[in-house]
Each structure stands twice: as C-alpha cells, then as structure tokens.
Amino acid sequence: MDFSYAQAVLIGAIQGITELFPISSLGHAVLVPAWVGGQWSNFTTDPNSPYLVATIALHTASALALFIVFRKRWAG
C-alpha cells in the first residue's frame, strides 16, 4: 500500500485549513481516510502504513510554521 503524493497533498491541505480553526485537524486527518474508503481506510489501521509518520510530520510542520509566523508577537 503506497501513500501517493496526491493523497499527501490532500491530507496536507486539510491539515492546513483546519489547524487554526476550533475543530480537530487530527480528527479530520484520521476520519478522511475512513470517509474516502478503499485503500485509504487501510492507512489508519495498517501498522506498516506511513500514514502515522506523515500525520506527525504535518503537525510538527504546522507548529513550526506557527512559531515562525508569530515569533515576534510571542517574544514580546
């Protein structure tokens, strides 16, 4: 089971859109494969799937991007 670039872009777009709103971006990242079905539904249940690592990378990148954008405001 391969995790394609198109699938990664779709999940990344969902992460980017939902990260700053008061809704669960992680919930969407987990539910979208279940909603799409097919091989997508295996991403969250297969222990050999790269999906968990991709989801963690998305959240890390989101946190880093927020830090970079707001660093001057947070520093005082």
mmCIF file of the N, C-alpha and C atoms, coordinates in Angstrom:
data_MODEL
# 
_entry.id   MODEL 
# 
loop_
_atom_site.group_PDB 
_atom_site.id 
_atom_site.type_symbol 
_atom_site.label_atom_id 
_atom_site.label_alt_id 
_atom_site.label_comp_id 
_atom_site.label_asym_id 
_atom_site.label_entity_id 
_atom_site.label_seq_id 
_atom_site.pdbx_PDB_ins_code 
_atom_site.Cartn_x 
_atom_site.Cartn_y 
_atom_site.Cartn_z 
_atom_site.occupancy 
_atom_site.B_iso_or_equiv 
_atom_site.pdbx_formal_charge 
_atom_site.auth_seq_id 
_atom_site.auth_comp_id 
_atom_site.auth_asym_id 
_atom_site.auth_atom_id 
_atom_site.pdbx_PDB_model_num 
ATOM 1   N N  . MET A 1 1  ? 0.847   -1.172 0.000  1.00 0.00 ? 1  MET A N  1 
ATOM 2   C CA . MET A 1 1  ? 0.000   0.000  0.000  1.00 0.00 ? 1  MET A CA 1 
ATOM 3   C C  . MET A 1 1  ? 0.893   1.236  0.000  1.00 0.00 ? 1  MET A C  1 
ATOM 4   N N  . ASP A 1 2  ? 0.751   2.049  -0.996 1.00 0.00 ? 2  ASP A N  1 
ATOM 5   C CA . ASP A 1 2  ? 1.556   3.260  -1.130 1.00 0.00 ? 2  ASP A CA 1 
ATOM 6   C C  . ASP A 1 2  ? 0.733   4.481  -0.751 1.00 0.00 ? 2  ASP A C  1 
ATOM 7   N N  . PHE A 1 3  ? 1.406   5.434  -0.178 1.00 0.00 ? 3  PHE A N  1 
ATOM 8   C CA . PHE A 1 3  ? 0.816   6.719  0.165  1.00 0.00 ? 3  PHE A CA 1 
ATOM 9   C C  . PHE A 1 3  ? 1.291   7.686  -0.903 1.00 0.00 ? 3  PHE A C  1 
ATOM 10  N N  . SER A 1 4  ? 0.424   8.046  -1.852 1.00 0.00 ? 4  SER A N  1 
ATOM 11  C CA . SER A 1 4  ? 0.833   8.831  -3.016 1.00 0.00 ? 4  SER A CA 1 
ATOM 12  C C  . SER A 1 4  ? 1.004   10.313 -2.666 1.00 0.00 ? 4  SER A C  1 
ATOM 13  N N  . TYR A 1 5  ? 1.653   11.028 -3.569 1.00 0.00 ? 5  TYR A N  1 
ATOM 14  C CA . TYR A 1 5  ? 1.832   12.471 -3.386 1.00 0.00 ? 5  TYR A CA 1 
ATOM 15  C C  . TYR A 1 5  ? 0.487   13.190 -3.389 1.00 0.00 ? 5  TYR A C  1 
ATOM 16  N N  . ALA A 1 6  ? -0.429  12.757 -4.250 1.00 0.00 ? 6  ALA A N  1 
ATOM 17  C CA . ALA A 1 6  ? -1.749  13.388 -4.301 1.00 0.00 ? 6  ALA A CA 1 
ATOM 18  C C  . ALA A 1 6  ? -2.488  13.214 -2.978 1.00 0.00 ? 6  ALA A C  1 
ATOM 19  N N  . GLN A 1 7  ? -2.390  12.028 -2.397 1.00 0.00 ? 7  GLN A N  1 
ATOM 20  C CA . GLN A 1 7  ? -3.027  11.793 -1.103 1.00 0.00 ? 7  GLN A CA 1 
ATOM 21  C C  . GLN A 1 7  ? -2.365  12.640 -0.020 1.00 0.00 ? 7  GLN A C  1 
ATOM 22  N N  . ALA A 1 8  ? -1.059  12.743 -0.062 1.00 0.00 ? 8  ALA A N  1 
ATOM 23  C CA . ALA A 1 8  ? -0.337  13.563 0.913  1.00 0.00 ? 8  ALA A CA 1 
ATOM 24  C C  . ALA A 1 8  ? -0.722  15.032 0.778  1.00 0.00 ? 8  ALA A C  1 
ATOM 25  N N  . VAL A 1 9  ? -0.863  15.508 -0.445 1.00 0.00 ? 9  VAL A N  1 
ATOM 26  C CA . VAL A 1 9  ? -1.257  16.901 -0.672 1.00 0.00 ? 9  VAL A CA 1 
ATOM 27  C C  . VAL A 1 9  ? -2.666  17.144 -0.138 1.00 0.00 ? 9  VAL A C  1 
ATOM 28  N N  . LEU A 1 10 ? -3.577  16.211 -0.378 1.00 0.00 ? 10 LEU A N  1 
ATOM 29  C CA . LEU A 1 10 ? -4.944  16.364 0.116  1.00 0.00 ? 10 LEU A CA 1 
ATOM 30  C C  . LEU A 1 10 ? -4.974  16.417 1.642  1.00 0.00 ? 10 LEU A C  1 
ATOM 31  N N  . ILE A 1 11 ? -4.288  15.499 2.292  1.00 0.00 ? 11 ILE A N  1 
ATOM 32  C CA . ILE A 1 11 ? -4.261  15.493 3.752  1.00 0.00 ? 11 ILE A CA 1 
ATOM 33  C C  . ILE A 1 11 ? -3.550  16.748 4.273  1.00 0.00 ? 11 ILE A C  1 
ATOM 34  N N  . GLY A 1 12 ? -2.492  17.185 3.598  1.00 0.00 ? 12 GLY A N  1 
ATOM 35  C CA . GLY A 1 12 ? -1.803  18.414 3.989  1.00 0.00 ? 12 GLY A CA 1 
ATOM 36  C C  . GLY A 1 12 ? -2.695  19.635 3.864  1.00 0.00 ? 12 GLY A C  1 
ATOM 37  N N  . ALA A 1 13 ? -3.492  19.691 2.806  1.00 0.00 ? 13 ALA A N  1 
ATOM 38  C CA . ALA A 1 13 ? -4.419  20.811 2.625  1.00 0.00 ? 13 ALA A CA 1 
ATOM 39  C C  . ALA A 1 13 ? -5.478  20.814 3.722  1.00 0.00 ? 13 ALA A C  1 
ATOM 40  N N  . ILE A 1 14 ? -5.992  19.647 4.046  1.00 0.00 ? 14 ILE A N  1 
ATOM 41  C CA . ILE A 1 14 ? -6.975  19.554 5.130  1.00 0.00 ? 14 ILE A CA 1 
ATOM 42  C C  . ILE A 1 14 ? -6.347  19.990 6.446  1.00 0.00 ? 14 ILE A C  1 
ATOM 43  N N  . GLN A 1 15 ? -5.131  19.548 6.694  1.00 0.00 ? 15 GLN A N  1 
ATOM 44  C CA . GLN A 1 15 ? -4.407  19.948 7.912  1.00 0.00 ? 15 GLN A CA 1 
ATOM 45  C C  . GLN A 1 15 ? -4.222  21.462 7.944  1.00 0.00 ? 15 GLN A C  1 
ATOM 46  N N  . GLY A 1 16 ? -3.791  22.045 6.835  1.00 0.00 ? 16 GLY A N  1 
ATOM 47  C CA . GLY A 1 16 ? -3.559  23.484 6.778  1.00 0.00 ? 16 GLY A CA 1 
ATOM 48  C C  . GLY A 1 16 ? -4.823  24.294 6.987  1.00 0.00 ? 16 GLY A C  1 
ATOM 49  N N  . ILE A 1 17 ? -5.924  23.833 6.431  1.00 0.00 ? 17 ILE A N  1 
ATOM 50  C CA . ILE A 1 17 ? -7.194  24.551 6.563  1.00 0.00 ? 17 ILE A CA 1 
ATOM 51  C C  . ILE A 1 17 ? -7.751  24.430 7.972  1.00 0.00 ? 17 ILE A C  1 
ATOM 52  N N  . THR A 1 18 ? -7.656  23.243 8.552  1.00 0.00 ? 18 THR A N  1 
ATOM 53  C CA . THR A 1 18 ? -8.307  23.013 9.844  1.00 0.00 ? 18 THR A CA 1 
ATOM 54  C C  . THR A 1 18 ? -7.436  23.324 11.053 1.00 0.00 ? 18 THR A C  1 
ATOM 55  N N  . GLU A 1 19 ? -6.156  23.524 10.881 1.00 0.00 ? 19 GLU A N  1 
ATOM 56  C CA . GLU A 1 19 ? -5.253  23.698 12.029 1.00 0.00 ? 19 GLU A CA 1 
ATOM 57  C C  . GLU A 1 19 ? -5.595  24.923 12.868 1.00 0.00 ? 19 GLU A C  1 
ATOM 58  N N  . LEU A 1 20 ? -5.922  26.029 12.254 1.00 0.00 ? 20 LEU A N  1 
ATOM 59  C CA . LEU A 1 20 ? -6.135  27.268 13.002 1.00 0.00 ? 20 LEU A CA 1 
ATOM 60  C C  . LEU A 1 20 ? -7.576  27.503 13.426 1.00 0.00 ? 20 LEU A C  1 
ATOM 61  N N  . PHE A 1 21 ? -8.468  26.604 13.073 1.00 0.00 ? 21 PHE A N  1 
ATOM 62  C CA . PHE A 1 21 ? -9.871  26.743 13.456 1.00 0.00 ? 21 PHE A CA 1 
ATOM 63  C C  . PHE A 1 21 ? -10.160 25.878 14.677 1.00 0.00 ? 21 PHE A C  1 
ATOM 64  N N  . PRO A 1 22 ? -11.205 26.206 15.413 1.00 0.00 ? 22 PRO A N  1 
ATOM 65  C CA . PRO A 1 22 ? -11.511 25.423 16.619 1.00 0.00 ? 22 PRO A CA 1 
ATOM 66  C C  . PRO A 1 22 ? -12.189 24.085 16.296 1.00 0.00 ? 22 PRO A C  1 
ATOM 67  N N  . ILE A 1 23 ? -11.573 23.350 15.398 1.00 0.00 ? 23 ILE A N  1 
ATOM 68  C CA . ILE A 1 23 ? -12.009 21.997 15.063 1.00 0.00 ? 23 ILE A CA 1 
ATOM 69  C C  . ILE A 1 23 ? -10.765 21.124 15.073 1.00 0.00 ? 23 ILE A C  1 
ATOM 70  N N  . SER A 1 24 ? -10.944 19.852 15.167 1.00 0.00 ? 24 SER A N  1 
ATOM 71  C CA . SER A 1 24 ? -9.805  18.950 15.307 1.00 0.00 ? 24 SER A CA 1 
ATOM 72  C C  . SER A 1 24 ? -9.167  18.642 13.959 1.00 0.00 ? 24 SER A C  1 
ATOM 73  N N  . SER A 1 25 ? -7.978  19.180 13.736 1.00 0.00 ? 25 SER A N  1 
ATOM 74  C CA . SER A 1 25 ? -7.267  18.862 12.493 1.00 0.00 ? 25 SER A CA 1 
ATOM 75  C C  . SER A 1 25 ? -6.816  17.405 12.504 1.00 0.00 ? 25 SER A C  1 
ATOM 76  N N  . LEU A 1 26 ? -6.445  16.892 13.663 1.00 0.00 ? 26 LEU A N  1 
ATOM 77  C CA . LEU A 1 26 ? -6.067  15.483 13.761 1.00 0.00 ? 26 LEU A CA 1 
ATOM 78  C C  . LEU A 1 26 ? -7.273  14.586 13.509 1.00 0.00 ? 26 LEU A C  1 
ATOM 79  N N  . GLY A 1 27 ? -8.414  14.983 14.021 1.00 0.00 ? 27 GLY A N  1 
ATOM 80  C CA . GLY A 1 27 ? -9.632  14.214 13.766 1.00 0.00 ? 27 GLY A CA 1 
ATOM 81  C C  . GLY A 1 27 ? -9.941  14.125 12.288 1.00 0.00 ? 27 GLY A C  1 
ATOM 82  N N  . HIS A 1 28 ? -9.792  15.237 11.584 1.00 0.00 ? 28 HIS A N  1 
ATOM 83  C CA . HIS A 1 28 ? -10.023 15.215 10.141 1.00 0.00 ? 28 HIS A CA 1 
ATOM 84  C C  . HIS A 1 28 ? -8.995  14.343 9.431  1.00 0.00 ? 28 HIS A C  1 
ATOM 85  N N  . ALA A 1 29 ? -7.747  14.412 9.864  1.00 0.00 ? 29 ALA A N  1 
ATOM 86  C CA . ALA A 1 29 ? -6.703  13.597 9.237  1.00 0.00 ? 29 ALA A CA 1 
ATOM 87  C C  . ALA A 1 29 ? -6.962  12.110 9.438  1.00 0.00 ? 29 ALA A C  1 
ATOM 88  N N  . VAL A 1 30 ? -7.603  11.751 10.533 1.00 0.00 ? 30 VAL A N  1 
ATOM 89  C CA . VAL A 1 30 ? -7.920  10.347 10.788 1.00 0.00 ? 30 VAL A CA 1 
ATOM 90  C C  . VAL A 1 30 ? -9.224  9.946  10.103 1.00 0.00 ? 30 VAL A C  1 
ATOM 91  N N  . LEU A 1 31 ? -10.211 10.839 10.089 1.00 0.00 ? 31 LEU A N  1 
ATOM 92  C CA . LEU A 1 31 ? -11.518 10.490 9.535  1.00 0.00 ? 31 LEU A CA 1 
ATOM 93  C C  . LEU A 1 31 ? -11.578 10.506 8.014  1.00 0.00 ? 31 LEU A C  1 
ATOM 94  N N  . VAL A 1 32 ? -10.807 11.372 7.372  1.00 0.00 ? 32 VAL A N  1 
ATOM 95  C CA . VAL A 1 32 ? -10.861 11.459 5.907  1.00 0.00 ? 32 VAL A CA 1 
ATOM 96  C C  . VAL A 1 32 ? -10.577 10.115 5.239  1.00 0.00 ? 32 VAL A C  1 
ATOM 97  N N  . PRO A 1 33 ? -9.536  9.381  5.632  1.00 0.00 ? 33 PRO A N  1 
ATOM 98  C CA . PRO A 1 33 ? -9.332  8.071  5.004  1.00 0.00 ? 33 PRO A CA 1 
ATOM 99  C C  . PRO A 1 33 ? -10.515 7.124  5.204  1.00 0.00 ? 33 PRO A C  1 
ATOM 100 N N  . ALA A 1 34 ? -11.149 7.191  6.364  1.00 0.00 ? 34 ALA A N  1 
ATOM 101 C CA . ALA A 1 34 ? -12.312 6.336  6.602  1.00 0.00 ? 34 ALA A CA 1 
ATOM 102 C C  . ALA A 1 34 ? -13.482 6.753  5.717  1.00 0.00 ? 34 ALA A C  1 
ATOM 103 N N  . TRP A 1 35 ? -13.657 8.063  5.521  1.00 0.00 ? 35 TRP A N  1 
ATOM 104 C CA . TRP A 1 35 ? -14.746 8.544  4.675  1.00 0.00 ? 35 TRP A CA 1 
ATOM 105 C C  . TRP A 1 35 ? -14.510 8.217  3.206  1.00 0.00 ? 35 TRP A C  1 
ATOM 106 N N  . VAL A 1 36 ? -13.265 8.348  2.761  1.00 0.00 ? 36 VAL A N  1 
ATOM 107 C CA . VAL A 1 36 ? -12.952 8.076  1.360  1.00 0.00 ? 36 VAL A CA 1 
ATOM 108 C C  . VAL A 1 36 ? -13.093 6.590  1.067  1.00 0.00 ? 36 VAL A C  1 
ATOM 109 N N  . GLY A 1 37 ? -12.669 5.760  2.018  1.00 0.00 ? 37 GLY A N  1 
ATOM 110 C CA . GLY A 1 37 ? -12.788 4.311  1.853  1.00 0.00 ? 37 GLY A CA 1 
ATOM 111 C C  . GLY A 1 37 ? -11.715 3.751  0.938  1.00 0.00 ? 37 GLY A C  1 
ATOM 112 N N  . GLY A 1 38 ? -11.946 2.565  0.425  1.00 0.00 ? 38 GLY A N  1 
ATOM 113 C CA . GLY A 1 38 ? -10.976 1.904  -0.442 1.00 0.00 ? 38 GLY A CA 1 
ATOM 114 C C  . GLY A 1 38 ? -9.671  1.680  0.285  1.00 0.00 ? 38 GLY A C  1 
ATOM 115 N N  . GLN A 1 39 ? -8.561  1.838  -0.421 1.00 0.00 ? 39 GLN A N  1 
ATOM 116 C CA . GLN A 1 39 ? -7.253  1.643  0.213  1.00 0.00 ? 39 GLN A CA 1 
ATOM 117 C C  . GLN A 1 39 ? -6.973  2.705  1.258  1.00 0.00 ? 39 GLN A C  1 
ATOM 118 N N  . TRP A 1 40 ? -7.648  3.845  1.159  1.00 0.00 ? 40 TRP A N  1 
ATOM 119 C CA . TRP A 1 40 ? -7.452  4.908  2.144  1.00 0.00 ? 40 TRP A CA 1 
ATOM 120 C C  . TRP A 1 40 ? -7.778  4.422  3.547  1.00 0.00 ? 40 TRP A C  1 
ATOM 121 N N  . SER A 1 41 ? -8.825  3.599  3.680  1.00 0.00 ? 41 SER A N  1 
ATOM 122 C CA . SER A 1 41 ? -9.237  3.171  5.016  1.00 0.00 ? 41 SER A CA 1 
ATOM 123 C C  . SER A 1 41 ? -8.174  2.312  5.690  1.00 0.00 ? 41 SER A C  1 
ATOM 124 N N  . ASN A 1 42 ? -7.276  1.721  4.927  1.00 0.00 ? 42 ASN A N  1 
ATOM 125 C CA . ASN A 1 42 ? -6.202  0.910  5.499  1.00 0.00 ? 42 ASN A CA 1 
ATOM 126 C C  . ASN A 1 42 ? -5.079  1.760  6.080  1.00 0.00 ? 42 ASN A C  1 
ATOM 127 N N  . PHE A 1 43 ? -4.999  3.032  5.705  1.00 0.00 ? 43 PHE A N  1 
ATOM 128 C CA . PHE A 1 43 ? -3.913  3.889  6.180  1.00 0.00 ? 43 PHE A CA 1 
ATOM 129 C C  . PHE A 1 43 ? -3.890  4.000  7.701  1.00 0.00 ? 43 PHE A C  1 
ATOM 130 N N  . THR A 1 44 ? -5.056  4.070  8.311  1.00 0.00 ? 44 THR A N  1 
ATOM 131 C CA . THR A 1 44 ? -5.103  4.282  9.759  1.00 0.00 ? 44 THR A CA 1 
ATOM 132 C C  . THR A 1 44 ? -5.079  2.988  10.559 1.00 0.00 ? 44 THR A C  1 
ATOM 133 N N  . THR A 1 45 ? -5.221  1.843  9.898  1.00 0.00 ? 45 THR A N  1 
ATOM 134 C CA . THR A 1 45 ? -5.257  0.571  10.625 1.00 0.00 ? 45 THR A CA 1 
ATOM 135 C C  . THR A 1 45 ? -4.065  -0.328 10.346 1.00 0.00 ? 45 THR A C  1 
ATOM 136 N N  . ASP A 1 46 ? -3.382  -0.135 9.237  1.00 0.00 ? 46 ASP A N  1 
ATOM 137 C CA . ASP A 1 46 ? -2.243  -0.985 8.886  1.00 0.00 ? 46 ASP A CA 1 
ATOM 138 C C  . ASP A 1 46 ? -1.004  -0.524 9.656  1.00 0.00 ? 46 ASP A C  1 
ATOM 139 N N  . PRO A 1 47 ? -0.395  -1.411 10.463 1.00 0.00 ? 47 PRO A N  1 
ATOM 140 C CA . PRO A 1 47 ? 0.778   -0.992 11.238 1.00 0.00 ? 47 PRO A CA 1 
ATOM 141 C C  . PRO A 1 47 ? 1.997   -0.644 10.379 1.00 0.00 ? 47 PRO A C  1 
ATOM 142 N N  . ASN A 1 48 ? 2.024   -1.066 9.126  1.00 0.00 ? 48 ASN A N  1 
ATOM 143 C CA . ASN A 1 48 ? 3.149   -0.757 8.236  1.00 0.00 ? 48 ASN A CA 1 
ATOM 144 C C  . ASN A 1 48 ? 2.901   0.485  7.384  1.00 0.00 ? 48 ASN A C  1 
ATOM 145 N N  . SER A 1 49 ? 1.785   1.142  7.605  1.00 0.00 ? 49 SER A N  1 
ATOM 146 C CA . SER A 1 49 ? 1.437   2.318  6.817  1.00 0.00 ? 49 SER A CA 1 
ATOM 147 C C  . SER A 1 49 ? 2.291   3.518  7.227  1.00 0.00 ? 49 SER A C  1 
ATOM 148 N N  . PRO A 1 50 ? 2.721   4.319  6.256  1.00 0.00 ? 50 PRO A N  1 
ATOM 149 C CA . PRO A 1 50 ? 3.482   5.531  6.577  1.00 0.00 ? 50 PRO A CA 1 
ATOM 150 C C  . PRO A 1 50 ? 2.586   6.686  7.031  1.00 0.00 ? 50 PRO A C  1 
ATOM 151 N N  . TYR A 1 51 ? 1.294   6.433  7.142  1.00 0.00 ? 51 TYR A N  1 
ATOM 152 C CA . TYR A 1 51 ? 0.341   7.499  7.418  1.00 0.00 ? 51 TYR A CA 1 
ATOM 153 C C  . TYR A 1 51 ? 0.554   8.140  8.789  1.00 0.00 ? 51 TYR A C  1 
ATOM 154 N N  . LEU A 1 52 ? 0.853   7.339  9.802  1.00 0.00 ? 52 LEU A N  1 
ATOM 155 C CA . LEU A 1 52 ? 1.070   7.899  11.136 1.00 0.00 ? 52 LEU A CA 1 
ATOM 156 C C  . LEU A 1 52 ? 2.262   8.848  11.139 1.00 0.00 ? 52 LEU A C  1 
ATOM 157 N N  . VAL A 1 53 ? 3.328   8.448  10.500 1.00 0.00 ? 53 VAL A N  1 
ATOM 158 C CA . VAL A 1 53 ? 4.517   9.304  10.418 1.00 0.00 ? 53 VAL A CA 1 
ATOM 159 C C  . VAL A 1 53 ? 4.188   10.582 9.649  1.00 0.00 ? 53 VAL A C  1 
ATOM 160 N N  . ALA A 1 54 ? 3.415   10.455 8.568  1.00 0.00 ? 54 ALA A N  1 
ATOM 161 C CA . ALA A 1 54 ? 3.030   11.632 7.783  1.00 0.00 ? 54 ALA A CA 1 
ATOM 162 C C  . ALA A 1 54 ? 2.170   12.577 8.615  1.00 0.00 ? 54 ALA A C  1 
ATOM 163 N N  . THR A 1 55 ? 1.254   12.031 9.403  1.00 0.00 ? 55 THR A N  1 
ATOM 164 C CA . THR A 1 55 ? 0.399   12.863 10.249 1.00 0.00 ? 55 THR A CA 1 
ATOM 165 C C  . THR A 1 55 ? 1.215   13.585 11.316 1.00 0.00 ? 55 THR A C  1 
ATOM 166 N N  . ILE A 1 56 ? 2.162   12.887 11.918 1.00 0.00 ? 56 ILE A N  1 
ATOM 167 C CA . ILE A 1 56 ? 3.040   13.519 12.909 1.00 0.00 ? 56 ILE A CA 1 
ATOM 168 C C  . ILE A 1 56 ? 3.882   14.613 12.252 1.00 0.00 ? 56 ILE A C  1 
ATOM 169 N N  . ALA A 1 57 ? 4.385   14.350 11.056 1.00 0.00 ? 57 ALA A N  1 
ATOM 170 C CA . ALA A 1 57 ? 5.175   15.350 10.329 1.00 0.00 ? 57 ALA A CA 1 
ATOM 171 C C  . ALA A 1 57 ? 4.333   16.583 10.008 1.00 0.00 ? 57 ALA A C  1 
ATOM 172 N N  . LEU A 1 58 ? 3.064   16.378 9.633  1.00 0.00 ? 58 LEU A N  1 
ATOM 173 C CA . LEU A 1 58 ? 2.179   17.510 9.349  1.00 0.00 ? 58 LEU A CA 1 
ATOM 174 C C  . LEU A 1 58 ? 1.987   18.379 10.588 1.00 0.00 ? 58 LEU A C  1 
ATOM 175 N N  . HIS A 1 59 ? 1.762   17.761 11.727 1.00 0.00 ? 59 HIS A N  1 
ATOM 176 C CA . HIS A 1 59 ? 1.569   18.538 12.954 1.00 0.00 ? 59 HIS A CA 1 
ATOM 177 C C  . HIS A 1 59 ? 2.851   19.248 13.377 1.00 0.00 ? 59 HIS A C  1 
ATOM 178 N N  . THR A 1 60 ? 3.977   18.603 13.200 1.00 0.00 ? 60 THR A N  1 
ATOM 179 C CA . THR A 1 60 ? 5.257   19.239 13.515 1.00 0.00 ? 60 THR A CA 1 
ATOM 180 C C  . THR A 1 60 ? 5.499   20.437 12.603 1.00 0.00 ? 60 THR A C  1 
ATOM 181 N N  . ALA A 1 61 ? 5.225   20.265 11.318 1.00 0.00 ? 61 ALA A N  1 
ATOM 182 C CA . ALA A 1 61 ? 5.396   21.361 10.359 1.00 0.00 ? 61 ALA A CA 1 
ATOM 183 C C  . ALA A 1 61 ? 4.436   22.505 10.657 1.00 0.00 ? 61 ALA A C  1 
ATOM 184 N N  . SER A 1 62 ? 3.208   22.185 11.047 1.00 0.00 ? 62 SER A N  1 
ATOM 185 C CA . SER A 1 62 ? 2.243   23.230 11.407 1.00 0.00 ? 62 SER A CA 1 
ATOM 186 C C  . SER A 1 62 ? 2.725   24.022 12.613 1.00 0.00 ? 62 SER A C  1 
ATOM 187 N N  . ALA A 1 63 ? 3.221   23.321 13.622 1.00 0.00 ? 63 ALA A N  1 
ATOM 188 C CA . ALA A 1 63 ? 3.729   24.003 14.815 1.00 0.00 ? 63 ALA A CA 1 
ATOM 189 C C  . ALA A 1 63 ? 4.922   24.887 14.473 1.00 0.00 ? 63 ALA A C  1 
ATOM 190 N N  . LEU A 1 64 ? 5.813   24.394 13.644 1.00 0.00 ? 64 LEU A N  1 
ATOM 191 C CA . LEU A 1 64 ? 6.978   25.173 13.231 1.00 0.00 ? 64 LEU A CA 1 
ATOM 192 C C  . LEU A 1 64 ? 6.560   26.409 12.438 1.00 0.00 ? 64 LEU A C  1 
ATOM 193 N N  . ALA A 1 65 ? 5.610   26.243 11.529 1.00 0.00 ? 65 ALA A N  1 
ATOM 194 C CA . ALA A 1 65 ? 5.131   27.380 10.738 1.00 0.00 ? 65 ALA A CA 1 
ATOM 195 C C  . ALA A 1 65 ? 4.494   28.437 11.632 1.00 0.00 ? 65 ALA A C  1 
ATOM 196 N N  . LEU A 1 66 ? 3.687   28.017 12.599 1.00 0.00 ? 66 LEU A N  1 
ATOM 197 C CA . LEU A 1 66 ? 3.079   28.976 13.522 1.00 0.00 ? 66 LEU A CA 1 
ATOM 198 C C  . LEU A 1 66 ? 4.133   29.690 14.353 1.00 0.00 ? 66 LEU A C  1 
ATOM 199 N N  . PHE A 1 67 ? 5.133   28.961 14.786 1.00 0.00 ? 67 PHE A N  1 
ATOM 200 C CA . PHE A 1 67 ? 6.219   29.577 15.553 1.00 0.00 ? 67 PHE A CA 1 
ATOM 201 C C  . PHE A 1 67 ? 6.937   30.638 14.724 1.00 0.00 ? 67 PHE A C  1 
ATOM 202 N N  . ILE A 1 68 ? 7.223   30.329 13.472 1.00 0.00 ? 68 ILE A N  1 
ATOM 203 C CA . ILE A 1 68 ? 7.930   31.273 12.600 1.00 0.00 ? 68 ILE A CA 1 
ATOM 204 C C  . ILE A 1 68 ? 7.086   32.512 12.339 1.00 0.00 ? 68 ILE A C  1 
ATOM 205 N N  . VAL A 1 69 ? 5.808   32.312 12.054 1.00 0.00 ? 69 VAL A N  1 
ATOM 206 C CA . VAL A 1 69 ? 4.933   33.437 11.726 1.00 0.00 ? 69 VAL A CA 1 
ATOM 207 C C  . VAL A 1 69 ? 4.715   34.348 12.935 1.00 0.00 ? 69 VAL A C  1 
ATOM 208 N N  . PHE A 1 70 ? 4.540   33.760 14.122 1.00 0.00 ? 70 PHE A N  1 
ATOM 209 C CA . PHE A 1 70 ? 4.184   34.548 15.299 1.00 0.00 ? 70 PHE A CA 1 
ATOM 210 C C  . PHE A 1 70 ? 5.331   34.771 16.279 1.00 0.00 ? 70 PHE A C  1 
ATOM 211 N N  . ARG A 1 71 ? 6.559   34.466 15.913 1.00 0.00 ? 71 ARG A N  1 
ATOM 212 C CA . ARG A 1 71 ? 7.671   34.546 16.859 1.00 0.00 ? 71 ARG A CA 1 
ATOM 213 C C  . ARG A 1 71 ? 7.879   35.955 17.416 1.00 0.00 ? 71 ARG A C  1 
ATOM 214 N N  . LYS A 1 72 ? 7.727   36.985 16.605 1.00 0.00 ? 72 LYS A N  1 
ATOM 215 C CA . LYS A 1 72 ? 7.922   38.352 17.102 1.00 0.00 ? 72 LYS A CA 1 
ATOM 216 C C  . LYS A 1 72 ? 6.823   38.738 18.087 1.00 0.00 ? 72 LYS A C  1 
ATOM 217 N N  . ARG A 1 73 ? 5.613   38.344 17.804 1.00 0.00 ? 73 ARG A N  1 
ATOM 218 C CA . ARG A 1 73 ? 4.497   38.654 18.694 1.00 0.00 ? 73 ARG A CA 1 
ATOM 219 C C  . ARG A 1 73 ? 4.642   37.912 20.021 1.00 0.00 ? 73 ARG A C  1 
ATOM 220 N N  . TRP A 1 74 ? 5.079   36.667 19.971 1.00 0.00 ? 74 TRP A N  1 
ATOM 221 C CA . TRP A 1 74 ? 5.225   35.871 21.188 1.00 0.00 ? 74 TRP A CA 1 
ATOM 222 C C  . TRP A 1 74 ? 6.440   36.305 22.003 1.00 0.00 ? 74 TRP A C  1 
ATOM 223 N N  . ALA A 1 75 ? 7.461   36.803 21.329 1.00 0.00 ? 75 ALA A N  1 
ATOM 224 C CA . ALA A 1 75 ? 8.673   37.219 22.035 1.00 0.00 ? 75 ALA A CA 1 
ATOM 225 C C  . ALA A 1 75 ? 8.456   38.517 22.816 1.00 0.00 ? 75 ALA A C  1 
ATOM 226 N N  . GLY A 1 76 ? 7.430   39.244 22.447 1.00 0.00 ? 76 GLY A N  1 
ATOM 227 C CA . GLY A 1 76 ? 7.140   40.454 23.202 1.00 0.00 ? 76 GLY A CA 1 
ATOM 228 C C  . GLY A 1 76 ? 7.334   41.671 22.474 1.00 0.00 ? 76 GLY A C  1 
# 
